[in-house]
Amino acid sequence: MSYVLHYAPDNASLVIRLALEHQGVPYRTRLVDRSKQAQSSPAYLALNPNGLIPALETPDGAMFETTAILLYLSEQHGKLMPKAGSERAAALKWLVWLGNTLHPMLRIMFYPHIYTKGDIEDIRTPARAQITHMLGLLEQAQDVAWLEGPISAMSCYLAPMLRWCAIYGGPAWFDLSDHPRLMDFALLMEQTEPVHRAIAAEGLGATPFSAPRPATPPEGSAT
Ligand SMILES: N[C@@H](CCC(=O)N[C@@H](CS)C(=O)NCC(=O)O)C(=O)O
């Protein structure tokens, strides 16, 4: 059985698509039609009871949670994580930080109505400050060789998040030029084949990370 990635264009499933493309692993995709709230359908909830995208069908059962899927794929096919030593320790630390710390803060920015019935700016203003602070930590970190290195689980995760910051979360609140090291990372990622294939599959445009525009996908919708 090959993998089946349940995806919506420009959703967190893009992280998994990039990882699968980088590994050269065969997979099929199945659209989760967000315009019809298909992520809340009984069929999808059977795969991911959280009603969140992505889900990945694997020979070992259906998986959810982006970080868990990345680690699983790394264990199965390599190429996404250093194997041992201080490099692996640093990679694990930053991978879980991306999934556990940065991504949830982005969700607060993108889905503020979940968190307040009042003025969404009361939620977005502190979230924006937190995200800026977190990206500053990455800019300054000494143990993030993956920012300059070959594609990794971390780079598959970070690049889409930089894109989403520029597109979602209210009127132009994010400028990647304020983070020069991350801009260099985005430009580097855009030169890779896995990214070119994801661009074609999800209509992400020529500069999906350094100067993103809303997706124009061949099927489905991002929101
Ligand atoms: N913790 C989840 C978060 C996934 C997530 O936030 N998915 C978003 C799309 S990027 C989603 O499904 N949104 C639809 C919704 O909230 O109804 C993971 O790591 O997979």
The ligand as an SDF file (V2000), in Angstrom:
LIG
                    3D

 20 19  0  0  0  0  0  0  0  0999 V2000
   -1.7010   20.1990   15.2940 N   0  0  0  0  0  0  0  0  0  0  0  0
   -2.1330   19.9510   13.9380 C   0  0  0  0  0  0  0  0  0  0  0  0
   -2.5660   21.2780   13.3270 C   0  0  0  0  0  0  0  0  0  0  0  0
   -3.0620   21.1250   11.9010 C   0  0  0  0  0  0  0  0  0  0  0  0
   -3.8190   22.3580   11.4300 C   0  0  0  0  0  0  0  0  0  0  0  0
   -3.8320   23.4190   12.0720 O   0  0  0  0  0  0  0  0  0  0  0  0
   -4.4890   22.2090   10.2820 N   0  0  0  0  0  0  0  0  0  0  0  0
   -5.3130   23.2890    9.7550 C   0  0  0  0  0  0  0  0  0  0  0  0
   -4.9230   23.6040    8.3250 C   0  0  0  0  0  0  0  0  0  0  0  0
   -3.3170   24.2730    8.1930 S   0  0  0  0  0  0  0  0  0  0  0  0
   -6.7530   22.8590    9.6930 C   0  0  0  0  0  0  0  0  0  0  0  0
   -7.0310   21.6770    9.5670 O   0  0  0  0  0  0  0  0  0  0  0  0
   -7.6930   23.8000    9.7270 N   0  0  0  0  0  0  0  0  0  0  0  0
   -9.0740   23.5330    9.5480 C   0  0  0  0  0  0  0  0  0  0  0  0
   -9.8920   23.7720   10.7620 C   0  0  0  0  0  0  0  0  0  0  0  0
   -9.3540   24.2660   11.7840 O   0  0  0  0  0  0  0  0  0  0  0  0
  -11.1050   23.5190   10.6890 O   0  0  0  0  0  0  0  0  0  0  0  0
   -1.0220   19.2890   13.1460 C   0  0  0  0  0  0  0  0  0  0  0  0
    0.1380   19.4580   13.5090 O   0  0  0  0  0  0  0  0  0  0  0  0
   -1.3030   18.5760   12.1860 O   0  0  0  0  0  0  0  0  0  0  0  0
  1  2  1  0
  2  3  1  0
  2 18  1  0
  3  4  1  0
  4  5  1  0
  5  6  2  0
  5  7  1  0
  7  8  1  0
  8  9  1  0
  8 11  1  0
  9 10  1  0
 11 12  2  0
 11 13  1  0
 13 14  1  0
 14 15  1  0
 15 16  2  0
 15 17  1  0
 18 19  2  0
 18 20  1  0
M  END
$$$$
